[in-house]
Amino acid sequence: MDKKIAIIGLGKMGLNIGLNLKEKGIDVFGYTDTSEGLDYAKDQEFKAFSTLDETISNFQNNTRIFWLMVPSQAVDAVLFSENEGLANKLKEGDIIIDGGNSYYKQSVERYTKLKEKGINFIDCGTSGGVEGARNGACLMIGGDKDIFDKIEWVFASVAEENGFGYIGPSGSGHYVKMIHNAIEYGMLQSIAEGLNLITNGKYENVDMKSLLGVWNHGSIVESYLTKILEKQLEIYPNLDEIAPIVDDNGEGAWTIVEAIEQKVPLASVSLALFERYSSKGNDDDANKFISLMRNGFGGHKITKEN
């Protein structure tokens, strides 16, 4: 079988998936609309094109597979832009894999829209970060089972051994990845809050990198995340140089909405998301109102800004 794949979007995740596939002996190439992406690919000796037409023309085989690795907000533009959208350039039987963090309801809509054109759409939740993309990711796959079976070799090539699985119908891959990312919110928050109590606790000058080194050898809380943090503290030993702002990419909010719709409790994840909002200063006025009320009913001191 002629194994050939085009990666659409050559950022750090997309290019590293491409390099992973290339290392497995697969004919892989990519598309990017940025000069930075082209330069990055060239540095890695990875074949890349600046137009979709050039990318598509590099296929000669019957089954054309396109792996999208673009931000969730860009997927519709890449697929459905008038004239220049990928869906307008493909033929019946072609396969699109969305490996990004798309909202599962939108994935189902895209599946339906592409199905009308005879184009197959697979939603693939991708976990493991840049290192996983390069050396073996964890993949959660949704879509038509016969299409999954046809291109299972793609997922086996990208994933860590035993690190991929067919979840179910369209949307299910991105659904479980959405919840996976929400679980991540809670785990990050729990680790961070515990370490914060240590840095602000009874015993001063605890070496946090050394402590994590101990925890990362046999403790119950040893994890991929604590190992990452140990490495990061080696690069950034001074916490005072880091702003206390944590961004969110939407998956936490999507999961909370889903939990409300299904009437399923999701307390720790919800609190973790709201803490991220707090980190951006979005709780500043609320804290001021609380301070004023406490002063009004209890005479508690109001701290004024300098």
Secondary structure by P-SEA (a helix, b strand, c coil): cbbbbbbccccaaaaaaaaaaaaaccccccccccaaaaaaaaaacbbbbccaaaaaacccccbbbbbbbccccccccccccccccccccccccbbbbbcccccaaaaaaaaaaaaaacbbbbbbbbcccccccccbbbbbbbccaaaaaaaaaaaaaaccccccccccccaaaaaaaaaaaaaaaaaaaaaaaaaaaaaaccccccaaaaaaaaaacccccccaaaaaaaaaaaacccccccccbbbbccaaaaaaaaaaaaccccaaaaaaaaaaaaaaccaaaaaaaaaaaaaacccccccccc
